[in-house]
Amino acid sequence: MTRTQAMSAATAVLALVGLTACSGPPAQDPTSGRSSTSAPATTDGSAGTDASAGTCEDVTATFRDVVSANPDLADPVLQTSCDGEVVTVSGNGIPDYAYIATSPGVPTAQDLAFEIPLAPVPADEPSDVALLGPIAVAVDGVPIYGPTEGSGGDVLSLAGALSACGSHNGPTGFHLHLFGWESGTDCLYSADEVATGSVQVGWSPDGYPIMSGLVCADEACTSTEQLTSSWQLTDASLFATDTWAAHSYVEGSGDLDRCNGRVDDDGQYRYYTTTSFPYVLGCYTGTVADSAIPAAGGGPGR
């Protein structure tokens, strides 16, 4: 399957899990072969978090048939397999978009395996994401980390640490801290793709999809809006040393819940990326199996 075919299949799957495309065909970047769909206007809610991710084929089709974008790096590897009600996503964490050096060293192959349940189970109480290490996986197999850097401070407290794509290389390997894009820059998605309304960034190990927070503002998708986090910076003095203590969840102050997600009009719970803390996940809404997240660079929850 070519990269274009893989993304076309992913587009169809997104429709199955409730992402209705805006009028007109999906936008496509002719240089990347990646297509995207847009999401309808949605509302927050507190029910429906038991919605299914779909079939194994639905989930695996959202991942890319990765190809090398960096001749000086190892070729990216991404494989998916199904075992009962669990999809295993394994790979080496090398990006399929241009690597922009912002930190010492170059990305090297990792040994990563994530498990995604097909039927998410809402937790009695949300659980913490790890302070360090992978907390989710992007659609190209790159691990997604939380907002914390090794110092305990916010990743954005380190000027220039991240590329425009929201990713960088570190002691534990290449990873993504936030979903970024810039016109003319090869990122997970192009700026034109993101502007179509909503694209799938990745999957959480509790089985819920992670979407771009730039969504359609109306049914026809004539304009877009960025969903906002409900976490607020309440102690700026701790931003560079303990970003979790620096922020407080203020219910209703933004568009999303404590975990940075919401129930959409179709009854499906989804996480959304934001431009402010916690950027991707604030916690896990569903239960996460002990084996669901690789240990590379990982640490205990908060």
N, C-alpha and C positions, 0 to 999 in steps of 0.2 A: 504493500500500500504506500502510495506517495504521500508526501506531507500535505499536499492540497486535498487529497482524498480523505486523509485522516481528519483534517479539520472540517471538511464537509460532513463527515459522519458525526463529528462532535456537535456540529450545529444542529443536526437532526435530533440528537439525543437531548440537547438542552430544551428543545421544544417539548419533548416527552416529559421532562421533569418540571414543566410549567413556565418556561421562558418563551413567551410569545414574541415573535419577531415584529419589529416595526414595519410600516409599509415600505415596500420596495425590497430588492434583494439584499442579502447580507453584504456589508462592506468587505472588500478584500484588498490586501496589500499585494500588488503584483510582484514585488520582490521577495516576499516571504512565503506566499502561498497559504497564508493563514486567514481564515474568515471568522466573522464574529456575528453574534445575534444581539438583539436589544431586548431589554425586559420591559414589561408594562409598568405603569404606575402602580405602586403597591402601598399597603398600609401595615402598620405594626400590629402585633397581636400576641396573645399568650397561649394559643392552642395550636395544635397541628404539628408539634415538634416530633411526632412519631411518623411523619411522612417518609415513604421509602425512597431510597436513592435510585431505585430502578433495578433492572436486571444486570447481571454481570457484563453483558455486552454493552448495555447503556453506559456503564461506568468506564469500562476499558476504552470505549470509543472517544471519550473526552480527553484521553491522553494522546500525546503527539507521537508520530513516527519521526523521532528526532534525527536530525542530520547535523553534521559538523558546520559550525560557523567560525571556528577558530583553528586555523592550520597549525598553530604553535601549541595547541593543547591536545590532550587525548580526545578521541571521538566520544561524543555523548552516547550513553547506553541507557535504554529505558525498556523494561519488559513488564507486562502485566499477565497475571494468571488468576484463575478462579478455583476456589476450593469451597464447595458448599455455598454458604452465604457470605463469604469473605473474598474480597479482591486483594491480591498482593501486588504491590508496585515496587519493583526493584530496579536499581540503576546505579550509576556512578556519580551523579550530581554535577556533571559537566554541562554547562548551559548550551542551548541550541541557538543562542543569540550572541552577538559580539561581546566579548569580555572587555570591560573597561577597568584598567588597574587603578585602584584607589588606596591600596594597602600593599605592604611588602609581600613577596612571594607570588606564585601563580597557582591557579586551581589544579589540583591533582585528583585522580580518581578516588572516590569514596566507595564504601560497601554499604549500600542503603537498601532497606526493605521496609515498606509501610504496609499496614493492613487496614482496609476500608470495609466496614460492614455494609451489606446491602440494605439492611433494615435497621436504621439507627434506633437506639433505645434511649429515650429521655432519662437523664439522671435525676435522682431525687433532689440533689443539690448540684449546681455547677461545680466543676473541678478545675483546679489551677493548671495553667500551662507551665512548662518548665522554664526556669530562669534562663538557662543556657541550653543550646542544642536544638534539634528539630522539634517543631510542634505540629507541622503539617507538611504537605507535599504539593508542589506546583504541577501544572499540567505537562511540563517538560521534564519532570523528575527531580528538579532542584529542590532541596529541603527549604522549608520556610521556618525561620526563627522568630522568636518573640521580640519585644521592643528593647530588651536589655542587652547591653554589651558586657564584656567580662568584668568591667569595673563595678557593675551593678547599676550604672547610670543609663540614661536613655541613649539609644544609638544615634539620635540626632544631636546629642550634646557634643559629639565628636565631629567637628566641621570637616567636610570633605570625605568622611568615612565611607559613604555610600555613593554609588554611581547614580546617574539619572534614572536608572532602572530599579533603584531601591535595593541593589544587591552589592556584595563585595566578597572578597576572599578573606579567610581568617585561618587561625591555627587548626581549626577543625575541618576546613574545606570551604568551598564556595557555597553561599547561601543567600537567601532573600529575606530582608527584614520588613520591607514594605513594598507595595505595588506601585512602581513608578513608570513613567513614560515621558518621552520628549520628542518633539517633531524632529525628524531627521536622524534619530538615534534608534538603533536596532535593540529593542528590549523584548520582554516576553510577548508583548503586543505593540504594534505601532500606535502612534497618537491617533491616526485616522480610525483604526479599529476600536480603540477605547471610546472614541467620540460617538460610536454608533449606539451607545446606551448601556450595555453591560456585557462583559465577557467573563468566562470562567477562568479564575486565577488558579484554583487548585481544589484539593479535598482535605477536609479535616479528618483525623483518625477516628472520630466518632460517627462518621458516615454522612455528614452534611457538607454540601458544596460551598466553596468560597468564591464569591463573585466580586467583580470590580464594583466599587461604590459609586462610580459615575453612572447614573441610571437615567432612563428616559423620564422627562418631567410631565409628559402627556402621552396619550394613547398613540398618537401619530408620530411620536418621537421627534417633534419639531425643535425641541431643545432638551438639554440634559441638566442634571443637578447632582452635586456631590453629597451623598449621605454623610451625616455627621455622627461622631462618637458621643456617647453620654458620659464619658470619662472627662473630668476637668482637672486642669493643673491647679492644685490648691496649695502647694508649697514649692515654689520655684527654686528654693535653696537646695532642694534634694534632687533636682532634675538630673544633674550630672553624676550623682552618687547612688541614688536609690529611686529609680523612676516609678516603681510601684507605690512607694510611700509618698512620692511627690504628687500622685494623682488620686482622685477620689471619684467613685461612680456616683453620679447624680441622676437618679431615675427621671426620665422624661426630658432631660436637658438637651438630648440629641434625638436622632432618628432610630438609634439602635439600642439593644439591651446590653446588659453587663458583659456578655460574651462577644459583642459586636455583631449580633445577628438580629433577625426578625422573621416573623411568619408573614409570607407574602399572600396576595389575594387568592392564589391557587391552593393555599393551605400548606405549602412547603416551607419549612424553615431553612434559611440560608444565612451564612455569614457574609459580611460585606467589608471590603477594605476601606479604610479612612485615611485622611491626610494627617490626622493627629492621633495620639496615643489611644488605643494600643496598636493601631495600624492594620493588624489582621485579626488576631483572636485575643479577646480579653479573658476568656476561660472556655471550657468545653461545656456545651449544653447537654450533649449526650454522653453516654458511658464510653470509656476508652479502655480497650483491652491492654493488659500488661505488655503484650508482644506487638502492639500496633505501631510503636514508634521506635526507630533505630536508636542505638545507644551512642552513636558517633557524636562526641562533644556534648552529650546530654548531661543533665543533672537533675536533682530532685525538684519537685514542684515548690511553689512559694510557701 
